[in-house]
């Protein structure tokens, strides 16, 4: 689940392998472009960490971040077929 600390939404994800992690990142990247809101993230093999805030609003958490977080969660639930 997402944690809100230091004016950021944060969540860590773990996948089976790099291929799964990168497939997830590709899906998130397409959504980010579509809604013009982009994550700060890192990837180390099967792990992805994401921080969301809005630079344009002085690095605060805004509705845009909550929307992107929700869309990212939807990517995960689609993947597991739920
Ligand atoms: C010009 C462009 O719309 C802005 O710079 C957008 C792009 N993506 C962004 N992403 C995030 N996370 N915060 C922003 O303030 C932001 N601004």
PDB file of the backbone (N, CA, C, O) and the ligand in Angstrom, with CONECT records:
HET    LIG  A 101      17
ATOM      1  N   UNK A   1       0.839  -1.202   0.000  1.00  0.00           N
ATOM      2  CA  UNK A   1       0.000   0.000   0.000  1.00  0.00           C
ATOM      3  C   UNK A   1       0.876   1.255   0.000  1.00  0.00           C
ATOM      4  O   UNK A   1       2.064   1.203   0.317  1.00  0.00           O
ATOM      5  N   UNK A   2       0.270   2.364  -0.357  1.00  0.00           N
ATOM      6  CA  UNK A   2       1.026   3.621  -0.436  1.00  0.00           C
ATOM      7  C   UNK A   2       1.186   4.240   0.959  1.00  0.00           C
ATOM      8  O   UNK A   2       0.260   4.241   1.769  1.00  0.00           O
ATOM      9  N   UNK A   3       2.371   4.757   1.205  1.00  0.00           N
ATOM     10  CA  UNK A   3       2.645   5.499   2.436  1.00  0.00           C
ATOM     11  C   UNK A   3       2.840   6.961   2.086  1.00  0.00           C
ATOM     12  O   UNK A   3       3.524   7.286   1.115  1.00  0.00           O
ATOM     13  N   UNK A   4       2.247   7.837   2.865  1.00  0.00           N
ATOM     14  CA  UNK A   4       2.479   9.256   2.622  1.00  0.00           C
ATOM     15  C   UNK A   4       3.400   9.809   3.702  1.00  0.00           C
ATOM     16  O   UNK A   4       3.004   9.968   4.857  1.00  0.00           O
ATOM     17  N   UNK A   5       4.647  10.100   3.302  1.00  0.00           N
ATOM     18  CA  UNK A   5       5.603  10.705   4.246  1.00  0.00           C
ATOM     19  C   UNK A   5       6.460  11.715   3.498  1.00  0.00           C
ATOM     20  O   UNK A   5       6.734  11.549   2.310  1.00  0.00           O
ATOM     21  N   UNK A   6       6.878  12.748   4.189  1.00  0.00           N
ATOM     22  CA  UNK A   6       7.738  13.797   3.613  1.00  0.00           C
ATOM     23  C   UNK A   6       7.203  14.339   2.293  1.00  0.00           C
ATOM     24  O   UNK A   6       7.953  14.513   1.333  1.00  0.00           O
ATOM     25  N   UNK A   7       5.898  14.604   2.256  1.00  0.00           N
ATOM     26  CA  UNK A   7       5.262  15.150   1.054  1.00  0.00           C
ATOM     27  C   UNK A   7       5.435  14.274  -0.185  1.00  0.00           C
ATOM     28  O   UNK A   7       5.565  14.767  -1.305  1.00  0.00           O
ATOM     29  N   UNK A   8       5.433  12.958   0.050  1.00  0.00           N
ATOM     30  CA  UNK A   8       5.506  12.032  -1.074  1.00  0.00           C
ATOM     31  C   UNK A   8       4.627  10.829  -0.800  1.00  0.00           C
ATOM     32  O   UNK A   8       4.473  10.400   0.344  1.00  0.00           O
ATOM     33  N   UNK A   9       4.049  10.286  -1.871  1.00  0.00           N
ATOM     34  CA  UNK A   9       3.438   8.961  -1.770  1.00  0.00           C
ATOM     35  C   UNK A   9       4.527   7.968  -2.154  1.00  0.00           C
ATOM     36  O   UNK A   9       5.236   8.162  -3.142  1.00  0.00           O
ATOM     37  N   UNK A  10       4.655   6.910  -1.372  1.00  0.00           N
ATOM     38  CA  UNK A  10       5.720   5.931  -1.623  1.00  0.00           C
ATOM     39  C   UNK A  10       5.153   4.519  -1.584  1.00  0.00           C
ATOM     40  O   UNK A  10       4.354   4.179  -0.711  1.00  0.00           O
ATOM     41  N   UNK A  11       5.577   3.711  -2.537  1.00  0.00           N
ATOM     42  CA  UNK A  11       5.235   2.293  -2.471  1.00  0.00           C
ATOM     43  C   UNK A  11       6.348   1.468  -3.116  1.00  0.00           C
ATOM     44  O   UNK A  11       6.937   1.869  -4.120  1.00  0.00           O
ATOM     45  N   UNK A  12       6.619   0.318  -2.525  1.00  0.00           N
ATOM     46  CA  UNK A  12       7.613  -0.619  -3.071  1.00  0.00           C
ATOM     47  C   UNK A  12       6.889  -1.812  -3.678  1.00  0.00           C
ATOM     48  O   UNK A  12       5.875  -2.276  -3.157  1.00  0.00           O
ATOM     49  N   UNK A  13       7.426  -2.296  -4.781  1.00  0.00           N
ATOM     50  CA  UNK A  13       6.826  -3.428  -5.494  1.00  0.00           C
ATOM     51  C   UNK A  13       7.892  -4.490  -5.708  1.00  0.00           C
ATOM     52  O   UNK A  13       9.067  -4.185  -5.911  1.00  0.00           O
ATOM     53  N   UNK A  14       7.454  -5.752  -5.657  1.00  0.00           N
ATOM     54  CA  UNK A  14       8.400  -6.834  -5.927  1.00  0.00           C
ATOM     55  C   UNK A  14       7.771  -7.801  -6.917  1.00  0.00           C
ATOM     56  O   UNK A  14       6.606  -8.173  -6.779  1.00  0.00           O
ATOM     57  N   UNK A  15       8.548  -8.205  -7.914  1.00  0.00           N
ATOM     58  CA  UNK A  15       8.054  -9.078  -8.980  1.00  0.00           C
ATOM     59  C   UNK A  15       8.864 -10.363  -9.036  1.00  0.00           C
ATOM     60  O   UNK A  15       9.838 -10.545  -8.306  1.00  0.00           O
ATOM     61  N   UNK A  16       8.427 -11.253  -9.932  1.00  0.00           N
ATOM     62  CA  UNK A  16       9.099 -12.551 -10.056  1.00  0.00           C
ATOM     63  C   UNK A  16      10.542 -12.369 -10.535  1.00  0.00           C
ATOM     64  O   UNK A  16      11.461 -13.025 -10.044  1.00  0.00           O
ATOM     65  N   UNK A  17      10.721 -11.479 -11.491  1.00  0.00           N
ATOM     66  CA  UNK A  17      12.049 -11.279 -12.074  1.00  0.00           C
ATOM     67  C   UNK A  17      12.104  -9.902 -12.735  1.00  0.00           C
ATOM     68  O   UNK A  17      11.150  -9.129 -12.649  1.00  0.00           O
ATOM     69  N   UNK A  18      13.200  -9.604 -13.381  1.00  0.00           N
ATOM     70  CA  UNK A  18      13.384  -8.300 -14.019  1.00  0.00           C
ATOM     71  C   UNK A  18      12.366  -8.066 -15.124  1.00  0.00           C
ATOM     72  O   UNK A  18      11.836  -6.966 -15.279  1.00  0.00           O
ATOM     73  N   UNK A  19      12.102  -9.125 -15.890  1.00  0.00           N
ATOM     74  CA  UNK A  19      11.181  -8.997 -17.007  1.00  0.00           C
ATOM     75  C   UNK A  19       9.795  -8.543 -16.548  1.00  0.00           C
ATOM     76  O   UNK A  19       9.178  -7.682 -17.176  1.00  0.00           O
ATOM     77  N   UNK A  20       9.315  -9.119 -15.460  1.00  0.00           N
ATOM     78  CA  UNK A  20       8.007  -8.733 -14.897  1.00  0.00           C
ATOM     79  C   UNK A  20       8.049  -7.301 -14.379  1.00  0.00           C
ATOM     80  O   UNK A  20       7.113  -6.524 -14.572  1.00  0.00           O
ATOM     81  N   UNK A  21       9.152  -6.970 -13.717  1.00  0.00           N
ATOM     82  CA  UNK A  21       9.283  -5.615 -13.167  1.00  0.00           C
ATOM     83  C   UNK A  21       9.286  -4.581 -14.291  1.00  0.00           C
ATOM     84  O   UNK A  21       8.652  -3.531 -14.190  1.00  0.00           O
ATOM     85  N   UNK A  22      10.003  -4.894 -15.350  1.00  0.00           N
ATOM     86  CA  UNK A  22      10.116  -3.918 -16.441  1.00  0.00           C
ATOM     87  C   UNK A  22       8.822  -3.828 -17.245  1.00  0.00           C
ATOM     88  O   UNK A  22       8.483  -2.761 -17.756  1.00  0.00           O
ATOM     89  N   UNK A  23       8.111  -4.922 -17.358  1.00  0.00           N
ATOM     90  CA  UNK A  23       6.796  -4.893 -18.022  1.00  0.00           C
ATOM     91  C   UNK A  23       5.858  -3.962 -17.246  1.00  0.00           C
ATOM     92  O   UNK A  23       5.128  -3.167 -17.839  1.00  0.00           O
ATOM     93  N   UNK A  24       5.887  -4.071 -15.930  1.00  0.00           N
ATOM     94  CA  UNK A  24       5.099  -3.190 -15.070  1.00  0.00           C
ATOM     95  C   UNK A  24       5.502  -1.730 -15.297  1.00  0.00           C
ATOM     96  O   UNK A  24       4.641  -0.862 -15.443  1.00  0.00           O
ATOM     97  N   UNK A  25       6.789  -1.467 -15.326  1.00  0.00           N
ATOM     98  CA  UNK A  25       7.265  -0.091 -15.519  1.00  0.00           C
ATOM     99  C   UNK A  25       6.828   0.464 -16.875  1.00  0.00           C
ATOM    100  O   UNK A  25       6.498   1.643 -16.997  1.00  0.00           O
ATOM    101  N   UNK A  26       6.832  -0.395 -17.883  1.00  0.00           N
ATOM    102  CA  UNK A  26       6.397   0.044 -19.211  1.00  0.00           C
ATOM    103  C   UNK A  26       4.934   0.461 -19.176  1.00  0.00           C
ATOM    104  O   UNK A  26       4.561   1.481 -19.756  1.00  0.00           O
ATOM    105  N   UNK A  27       4.111  -0.321 -18.504  1.00  0.00           N
ATOM    106  CA  UNK A  27       2.684   0.025 -18.399  1.00  0.00           C
ATOM    107  C   UNK A  27       2.506   1.341 -17.644  1.00  0.00           C
ATOM    108  O   UNK A  27       1.714   2.199 -18.035  1.00  0.00           O
ATOM    109  N   UNK A  28       3.252   1.478 -16.566  1.00  0.00           N
ATOM    110  CA  UNK A  28       3.150   2.715 -15.776  1.00  0.00           C
ATOM    111  C   UNK A  28       3.635   3.921 -16.605  1.00  0.00           C
ATOM    112  O   UNK A  28       3.058   5.006 -16.533  1.00  0.00           O
ATOM    113  N   UNK A  29       4.692   3.712 -17.385  1.00  0.00           N
ATOM    114  CA  UNK A  29       5.228   4.810 -18.211  1.00  0.00           C
ATOM    115  C   UNK A  29       4.187   5.300 -19.210  1.00  0.00           C
ATOM    116  O   UNK A  29       4.058   6.504 -19.430  1.00  0.00           O
ATOM    117  N   UNK A  30       3.451   4.384 -19.810  1.00  0.00           N
ATOM    118  CA  UNK A  30       2.422   4.765 -20.788  1.00  0.00           C
ATOM    119  C   UNK A  30       1.314   5.578 -20.126  1.00  0.00           C
ATOM    120  O   UNK A  30       0.826   6.558 -20.688  1.00  0.00           O
ATOM    121  N   UNK A  31       0.926   5.157 -18.925  1.00  0.00           N
ATOM    122  CA  UNK A  31      -0.098   5.904 -18.175  1.00  0.00           C
ATOM    123  C   UNK A  31       0.431   7.291 -17.804  1.00  0.00           C
ATOM    124  O   UNK A  31      -0.278   8.290 -17.924  1.00  0.00           O
ATOM    125  N   UNK A  32       1.677   7.337 -17.354  1.00  0.00           N
ATOM    126  CA  UNK A  32       2.276   8.612 -16.935  1.00  0.00           C
ATOM    127  C   UNK A  32       2.281   9.614 -18.086  1.00  0.00           C
ATOM    128  O   UNK A  32       1.972  10.791 -17.897  1.00  0.00           O
ATOM    129  N   UNK A  33       2.631   9.140 -19.272  1.00  0.00           N
ATOM    130  CA  UNK A  33       2.633  10.024 -20.434  1.00  0.00           C
ATOM    131  C   UNK A  33       1.226  10.509 -20.753  1.00  0.00           C
ATOM    132  O   UNK A  33       1.000  11.680 -21.056  1.00  0.00           O
ATOM    133  N   UNK A  34       0.289   9.571 -20.675  1.00  0.00           N
ATOM    134  CA  UNK A  34      -1.098   9.890 -21.010  1.00  0.00           C
ATOM    135  C   UNK A  34      -1.665  10.980 -20.095  1.00  0.00           C
ATOM    136  O   UNK A  34      -2.358  11.887 -20.554  1.00  0.00           O
ATOM    137  N   UNK A  35      -1.365  10.882 -18.802  1.00  0.00           N
ATOM    138  CA  UNK A  35      -1.944  11.855 -17.876  1.00  0.00           C
ATOM    139  C   UNK A  35      -0.948  12.979 -17.540  1.00  0.00           C
ATOM    140  O   UNK A  35      -1.215  13.830 -16.691  1.00  0.00           O
ATOM    141  N   UNK A  36       0.208  12.957 -18.231  1.00  0.00           N
ATOM    142  CA  UNK A  36       1.241  13.974 -18.046  1.00  0.00           C
ATOM    143  C   UNK A  36       1.622  14.153 -16.571  1.00  0.00           C
ATOM    144  O   UNK A  36       1.717  15.265 -16.051  1.00  0.00           O
ATOM    145  N   UNK A  37       1.831  13.013 -15.935  1.00  0.00           N
ATOM    146  CA  UNK A  37       2.281  13.039 -14.548  1.00  0.00           C
ATOM    147  C   UNK A  37       3.207  11.843 -14.362  1.00  0.00           C
ATOM    148  O   UNK A  37       2.823  10.705 -14.635  1.00  0.00           O
ATOM    149  N   UNK A  38       4.427  12.103 -13.898  1.00  0.00           N
ATOM    150  CA  UNK A  38       5.483  11.098 -14.014  1.00  0.00           C
ATOM    151  C   UNK A  38       6.059  10.716 -12.655  1.00  0.00           C
ATOM    152  O   UNK A  38       6.248  11.569 -11.788  1.00  0.00           O
ATOM    153  N   UNK A  39       6.333   9.438 -12.480  1.00  0.00           N
ATOM    154  CA  UNK A  39       6.863   8.981 -11.195  1.00  0.00           C
ATOM    155  C   UNK A  39       8.356   9.262 -11.044  1.00  0.00           C
ATOM    156  O   UNK A  39       9.084   9.377 -12.030  1.00  0.00           O
ATOM    157  N   UNK A  40       8.791   9.370  -9.808  1.00  0.00           N
ATOM    158  CA  UNK A  40      10.209   9.232  -9.473  1.00  0.00           C
ATOM    159  C   UNK A  40      10.342   7.789  -9.038  1.00  0.00           C
ATOM    160  O   UNK A  40       9.627   7.335  -8.144  1.00  0.00           O
ATOM    161  N   UNK A  41      11.255   7.066  -9.666  1.00  0.00           N
ATOM    162  CA  UNK A  41      11.302   5.635  -9.362  1.00  0.00           C
ATOM    163  C   UNK A  41      12.695   5.049  -9.523  1.00  0.00           C
ATOM    164  O   UNK A  41      13.564   5.623 -10.179  1.00  0.00           O
ATOM    165  N   UNK A  42      12.882   3.879  -8.900  1.00  0.00           N
ATOM    166  CA  UNK A  42      14.108   3.115  -9.102  1.00  0.00           C
ATOM    167  C   UNK A  42      13.720   1.662  -9.377  1.00  0.00           C
ATOM    168  O   UNK A  42      12.656   1.184  -8.982  1.00  0.00           O
ATOM    169  N   UNK A  43      14.617   0.996 -10.060  1.00  0.00           N
ATOM    170  CA  UNK A  43      14.429  -0.435 -10.325  1.00  0.00           C
ATOM    171  C   UNK A  43      15.741  -1.147 -10.045  1.00  0.00           C
ATOM    172  O   UNK A  43      16.790  -0.753 -10.556  1.00  0.00           O
ATOM    173  N   UNK A  44      15.683  -2.190  -9.238  1.00  0.00           N
ATOM    174  CA  UNK A  44      16.828  -3.075  -9.033  1.00  0.00           C
ATOM    175  C   UNK A  44      16.337  -4.496  -9.247  1.00  0.00           C
ATOM    176  O   UNK A  44      15.644  -5.053  -8.396  1.00  0.00           O
ATOM    177  N   UNK A  45      16.693  -5.080 -10.376  1.00  0.00           N
ATOM    178  CA  UNK A  45      16.245  -6.388 -10.829  1.00  0.00           C
ATOM    179  C   UNK A  45      14.733  -6.587 -10.690  1.00  0.00           C
ATOM    180  O   UNK A  45      13.987  -6.129 -11.556  1.00  0.00           O
ATOM    181  N   UNK A  46      14.259  -7.244  -9.648  1.00  0.00           N
ATOM    182  CA  UNK A  46      12.814  -7.539  -9.559  1.00  0.00           C
ATOM    183  C   UNK A  46      12.074  -6.533  -8.663  1.00  0.00           C
ATOM    184  O   UNK A  46      10.885  -6.698  -8.394  1.00  0.00           O
ATOM    185  N   UNK A  47      12.781  -5.494  -8.205  1.00  0.00           N
ATOM    186  CA  UNK A  47      12.150  -4.520  -7.300  1.00  0.00           C
ATOM    187  C   UNK A  47      11.976  -3.174  -7.983  1.00  0.00           C
ATOM    188  O   UNK A  47      12.842  -2.713  -8.727  1.00  0.00           O
ATOM    189  N   UNK A  48      10.838  -2.560  -7.710  1.00  0.00           N
ATOM    190  CA  UNK A  48      10.579  -1.206  -8.203  1.00  0.00           C
ATOM    191  C   UNK A  48      10.111  -0.381  -7.008  1.00  0.00           C
ATOM    192  O   UNK A  48       9.221  -0.801  -6.267  1.00  0.00           O
ATOM    193  N   UNK A  49      10.708   0.782  -6.824  1.00  0.00           N
ATOM    194  CA  UNK A  49      10.240   1.711  -5.789  1.00  0.00           C
ATOM    195  C   UNK A  49       9.744   2.980  -6.477  1.00  0.00           C
ATOM    196  O   UNK A  49      10.374   3.487  -7.405  1.00  0.00           O
ATOM    197  N   UNK A  50       8.610   3.479  -6.008  1.00  0.00           N
ATOM    198  CA  UNK A  50       8.010   4.658  -6.637  1.00  0.00           C
ATOM    199  C   UNK A  50       7.687   5.718  -5.590  1.00  0.00           C
ATOM    200  O   UNK A  50       7.133   5.425  -4.530  1.00  0.00           O
ATOM    201  N   UNK A  51       8.049   6.959  -5.915  1.00  0.00           N
ATOM    202  CA  UNK A  51       7.703   8.137  -5.099  1.00  0.00           C
ATOM    203  C   UNK A  51       6.884   9.075  -5.981  1.00  0.00           C
ATOM    204  O   UNK A  51       7.257   9.356  -7.120  1.00  0.00           O
ATOM    205  N   UNK A  52       5.788   9.544  -5.454  1.00  0.00           N
ATOM    206  CA  UNK A  52       4.942  10.457  -6.232  1.00  0.00           C
ATOM    207  C   UNK A  52       4.757  11.773  -5.490  1.00  0.00           C
ATOM    208  O   UNK A  52       4.348  11.793  -4.329  1.00  0.00           O
ATOM    209  N   UNK A  53       5.062  12.867  -6.170  1.00  0.00           N
ATOM    210  CA  UNK A  53       4.599  14.184  -5.731  1.00  0.00           C
ATOM    211  C   UNK A  53       4.564  15.100  -6.945  1.00  0.00           C
ATOM    212  O   UNK A  53       4.917  14.699  -8.053  1.00  0.00           O
ATOM    213  N   UNK A  54       4.133  16.331  -6.719  1.00  0.00           N
ATOM    214  CA  UNK A  54       3.923  17.240  -7.854  1.00  0.00           C
ATOM    215  C   UNK A  54       4.917  18.394  -7.748  1.00  0.00           C
ATOM    216  O   UNK A  54       4.787  19.263  -6.885  1.00  0.00           O
ATOM    217  N   UNK A  55       5.906  18.391  -8.633  1.00  0.00           N
ATOM    218  CA  UNK A  55       6.933  19.447  -8.626  1.00  0.00           C
ATOM    219  C   UNK A  55       6.288  20.813  -8.882  1.00  0.00           C
ATOM    220  O   UNK A  55       6.632  21.826  -8.272  1.00  0.00           O
ATOM    221  N   UNK A  56       5.321  20.784  -9.829  1.00  0.00           N
ATOM    222  CA  UNK A  56       4.673  22.043 -10.223  1.00  0.00           C
ATOM    223  C   UNK A  56       3.921  22.688  -9.057  1.00  0.00           C
ATOM    224  O   UNK A  56       3.607  23.877  -9.095  1.00  0.00           O
ATOM    225  N   UNK A  57       3.636  21.896  -8.025  1.00  0.00           N
ATOM    226  CA  UNK A  57       2.912  22.434  -6.866  1.00  0.00           C
ATOM    227  C   UNK A  57       3.859  22.564  -5.669  1.00  0.00           C
ATOM    228  O   UNK A  57       3.423  22.541  -4.518  1.00  0.00           O
ATOM    229  N   UNK A  58       5.161  22.702  -5.954  1.00  0.00           N
ATOM    230  CA  UNK A  58       6.144  22.866  -4.876  1.00  0.00           C
ATOM    231  C   UNK A  58       6.432  21.569  -4.146  1.00  0.00           C
ATOM    232  O   UNK A  58       6.626  21.554  -2.931  1.00  0.00           O
ATOM    233  N   UNK A  59       6.458  20.472  -4.907  1.00  0.00           N
ATOM    234  CA  UNK A  59       6.775  19.148  -4.336  1.00  0.00           C
ATOM    235  C   UNK A  59       5.820  18.747  -3.220  1.00  0.00           C
ATOM    236  O   UNK A  59       6.229  18.310  -2.144  1.00  0.00           O
ATOM    237  N   UNK A  60       4.549  18.908  -3.511  1.00  0.00           N
ATOM    238  CA  UNK A  60       3.506  18.475  -2.572  1.00  0.00           C
ATOM    239  C   UNK A  60       2.739  17.310  -3.186  1.00  0.00           C
ATOM    240  O   UNK A  60       2.757  17.106  -4.400  1.00  0.00           O
ATOM    241  N   UNK A  61       2.063  16.547  -2.325  1.00  0.00           N
ATOM    242  CA  UNK A  61       1.167  15.499  -2.821  1.00  0.00           C
ATOM    243  C   UNK A  61      -0.152  16.159  -3.229  1.00  0.00           C
ATOM    244  O   UNK A  61      -0.781  16.859  -2.435  1.00  0.00           O
ATOM    245  N   UNK A  62      -0.559  15.924  -4.484  1.00  0.00           N
ATOM    246  CA  UNK A  62      -1.804  16.509  -4.987  1.00  0.00           C
ATOM    247  C   UNK A  62      -2.725  15.407  -5.513  1.00  0.00           C
ATOM    248  O   UNK A  62      -2.386  14.224  -5.492  1.00  0.00           O
ATOM    249  N   UNK A  63      -3.883  15.826  -5.980  1.00  0.00           N
ATOM    250  CA  UNK A  63      -4.849  14.888  -6.570  1.00  0.00           C
ATOM    251  C   UNK A  63      -4.220  14.111  -7.719  1.00  0.00           C
ATOM    252  O   UNK A  63      -4.528  12.936  -7.921  1.00  0.00           O
ATOM    253  N   UNK A  64      -3.334  14.771  -8.476  1.00  0.00           N
ATOM    254  CA  UNK A  64      -2.669  14.094  -9.598  1.00  0.00           C
ATOM    255  C   UNK A  64      -1.881  12.881  -9.113  1.00  0.00           C
ATOM    256  O   UNK A  64      -1.864  11.838  -9.768  1.00  0.00           O
ATOM    257  N   UNK A  65      -1.233  13.025  -7.964  1.00  0.00           N
ATOM    258  CA  UNK A  65      -0.457  11.907  -7.408  1.00  0.00           C
ATOM    259  C   UNK A  65      -1.374  10.775  -6.966  1.00  0.00           C
ATOM    260  O   UNK A  65      -1.084   9.597  -7.174  1.00  0.00           O
ATOM    261  N   UNK A  66      -2.494  11.166  -6.348  1.00  0.00           N
ATOM    262  CA  UNK A  66      -3.451  10.135  -5.905  1.00  0.00           C
ATOM    263  C   UNK A  66      -4.050   9.405  -7.107  1.00  0.00           C
ATOM    264  O   UNK A  66      -4.296   8.200  -7.059  1.00  0.00           O
ATOM    265  N   UNK A  67      -4.280  10.152  -8.180  1.00  0.00           N
ATOM    266  CA  UNK A  67      -4.811   9.545  -9.399  1.00  0.00           C
ATOM    267  C   UNK A  67      -3.793   8.565 -10.001  1.00  0.00           C
ATOM    268  O   UNK A  67      -4.147   7.450 -10.383  1.00  0.00           O
ATOM    269  N   UNK A  68      -2.527   8.995 -10.081  1.00  0.00           N
ATOM    270  CA  UNK A  68      -1.503   8.110 -10.645  1.00  0.00           C
ATOM    271  C   UNK A  68      -1.330   6.868  -9.759  1.00  0.00           C
ATOM    272  O   UNK A  68      -1.182   5.761 -10.276  1.00  0.00           O
ATOM    273  N   UNK A  69      -1.347   7.039  -8.457  1.00  0.00           N
ATOM    274  CA  UNK A  69      -1.226   5.896  -7.538  1.00  0.00           C
ATOM    275  C   UNK A  69      -2.359   4.900  -7.783  1.00  0.00           C
ATOM    276  O   UNK A  69      -2.145   3.687  -7.799  1.00  0.00           O
ATOM    277  N   UNK A  70      -3.554   5.429  -7.972  1.00  0.00           N
ATOM    278  CA  UNK A  70      -4.713   4.568  -8.216  1.00  0.00           C
ATOM    279  C   UNK A  70      -4.553   3.803  -9.532  1.00  0.00           C
ATOM    280  O   UNK A  70      -4.861   2.614  -9.612  1.00  0.00           O
ATOM    281  N   UNK A  71      -4.071   4.499 -10.555  1.00  0.00           N
ATOM    282  CA  UNK A  71      -3.874   3.856 -11.862  1.00  0.00           C
ATOM    283  C   UNK A  71      -2.781   2.790 -11.782  1.00  0.00           C
ATOM    284  O   UNK A  71      -2.883   1.744 -12.424  1.00  0.00           O
ATOM    285  N   UNK A  72      -1.742   3.053 -11.001  1.00  0.00           N
ATOM    286  CA  UNK A  72      -0.663   2.075 -10.836  1.00  0.00           C
ATOM    287  C   UNK A  72      -1.217   0.821 -10.140  1.00  0.00           C
ATOM    288  O   UNK A  72      -0.889  -0.301 -10.525  1.00  0.00           O
ATOM    289  N   UNK A  73      -2.037   1.014  -9.138  1.00  0.00           N
ATOM    290  CA  UNK A  73      -2.653  -0.128  -8.453  1.00  0.00           C
ATOM    291  C   UNK A  73      -3.524  -0.936  -9.412  1.00  0.00           C
ATOM    292  O   UNK A  73      -3.606  -2.160  -9.310  1.00  0.00           O
ATOM    293  N   UNK A  74      -4.171  -0.237 -10.342  1.00  0.00           N
ATOM    294  CA  UNK A  74      -5.004  -0.943 -11.327  1.00  0.00           C
ATOM    295  C   UNK A  74      -4.144  -1.805 -12.253  1.00  0.00           C
ATOM    296  O   UNK A  74      -4.557  -2.893 -12.654  1.00  0.00           O
ATOM    297  N   UNK A  75      -2.945  -1.315 -12.593  1.00  0.00           N
ATOM    298  CA  UNK A  75      -2.031  -2.119 -13.419  1.00  0.00           C
ATOM    299  C   UNK A  75      -1.740  -3.440 -12.711  1.00  0.00           C
ATOM    300  O   UNK A  75      -1.731  -4.498 -13.340  1.00  0.00           O
ATOM    301  N   UNK A  76      -1.506  -3.373 -11.410  1.00  0.00           N
ATOM    302  CA  UNK A  76      -1.209  -4.587 -10.634  1.00  0.00           C
ATOM    303  C   UNK A  76      -2.396  -5.533 -10.597  1.00  0.00           C
ATOM    304  O   UNK A  76      -2.233  -6.743 -10.755  1.00  0.00           O
ATOM    305  N   UNK A  77      -3.581  -4.995 -10.391  1.00  0.00           N
ATOM    306  CA  UNK A  77      -4.732  -5.886 -10.245  1.00  0.00           C
ATOM    307  C   UNK A  77      -5.092  -6.516 -11.585  1.00  0.00           C
ATOM    308  O   UNK A  77      -5.592  -7.640 -11.621  1.00  0.00           O
ATOM    309  N   UNK A  78      -4.844  -5.807 -12.689  1.00  0.00           N
ATOM    310  CA  UNK A  78      -5.078  -6.399 -14.015  1.00  0.00           C
ATOM    311  C   UNK A  78      -4.147  -7.576 -14.227  1.00  0.00           C
ATOM    312  O   UNK A  78      -4.538  -8.619 -14.750  1.00  0.00           O
ATOM    313  N   UNK A  79      -2.897  -7.380 -13.804  1.00  0.00           N
ATOM    314  CA  UNK A  79      -1.871  -8.398 -13.997  1.00  0.00           C
ATOM    315  C   UNK A  79      -2.234  -9.701 -13.286  1.00  0.00           C
ATOM    316  O   UNK A  79      -2.027 -10.787 -13.828  1.00  0.00           O
ATOM    317  N   UNK A  80      -2.775  -9.589 -12.072  1.00  0.00           N
ATOM    318  CA  UNK A  80      -3.069 -10.805 -11.312  1.00  0.00           C
ATOM    319  C   UNK A  80      -4.459 -11.360 -11.668  1.00  0.00           C
ATOM    320  O   UNK A  80      -4.899 -12.375 -11.127  1.00  0.00           O
ATOM    321  N   UNK A  81      -5.134 -10.661 -12.594  1.00  0.00           N
ATOM    322  CA  UNK A  81      -6.409 -11.172 -13.086  1.00  0.00           C
ATOM    323  C   UNK A  81      -7.575 -10.997 -12.126  1.00  0.00           C
ATOM    324  O   UNK A  81      -8.636 -11.591 -12.319  1.00  0.00           O
ATOM    325  N   UNK A  82      -7.383 -10.178 -11.084  1.00  0.00           N
ATOM    326  CA  UNK A  82      -8.469  -9.970 -10.103  1.00  0.00           C
ATOM    327  C   UNK A  82      -9.474  -8.965 -10.652  1.00  0.00           C
ATOM    328  O   UNK A  82     -10.460  -8.651  -9.985  1.00  0.00           O
TER     329      UNK A  82
HETATM  330  C1  LIG A 101       5.274  20.410 -18.405  1.00  0.00           C
HETATM  331  C2  LIG A 101       4.707  19.208 -17.726  1.00  0.00           C
HETATM  332  O1  LIG A 101       3.332  19.137 -17.907  1.00  0.00           O
HETATM  333  C3  LIG A 101       4.986  19.218 -16.249  1.00  0.00           C
HETATM  334  O2  LIG A 101       6.349  19.438 -16.001  1.00  0.00           O
HETATM  335  C4  LIG A 101       4.511  17.977 -15.541  1.00  0.00           C
HETATM  336  C5  LIG A 101       5.090  16.702 -16.085  1.00  0.00           C
HETATM  337  N1  LIG A 101       5.068  15.602 -15.133  1.00  0.00           N
HETATM  338  C6  LIG A 101       5.057  15.838 -13.813  1.00  0.00           C
HETATM  339  N2  LIG A 101       5.167  14.830 -12.942  1.00  0.00           N
HETATM  340  C7  LIG A 101       5.173  15.037 -11.630  1.00  0.00           C
HETATM  341  N3  LIG A 101       5.282  13.990 -10.795  1.00  0.00           N
HETATM  342  N4  LIG A 101       5.072  16.283 -11.143  1.00  0.00           N
HETATM  343  C8  LIG A 101       4.928  17.350 -11.922  1.00  0.00           C
HETATM  344  O3  LIG A 101       4.823  18.471 -11.426  1.00  0.00           O
HETATM  345  C9  LIG A 101       4.916  17.156 -13.325  1.00  0.00           C
HETATM  346  N5  LIG A 101       4.761  18.147 -14.155  1.00  0.00           N
CONECT  330  331
CONECT  331  330  332  333
CONECT  332  331
CONECT  333  331  334  335
CONECT  334  333
CONECT  335  333  336  346
CONECT  336  335  337
CONECT  337  336  338
CONECT  338  337  339  345
CONECT  339  338  340
CONECT  340  339  341  342
CONECT  341  340
CONECT  342  340  343
CONECT  343  342  344  345
CONECT  344  343
CONECT  345  338  343  346
CONECT  346  335  345
END
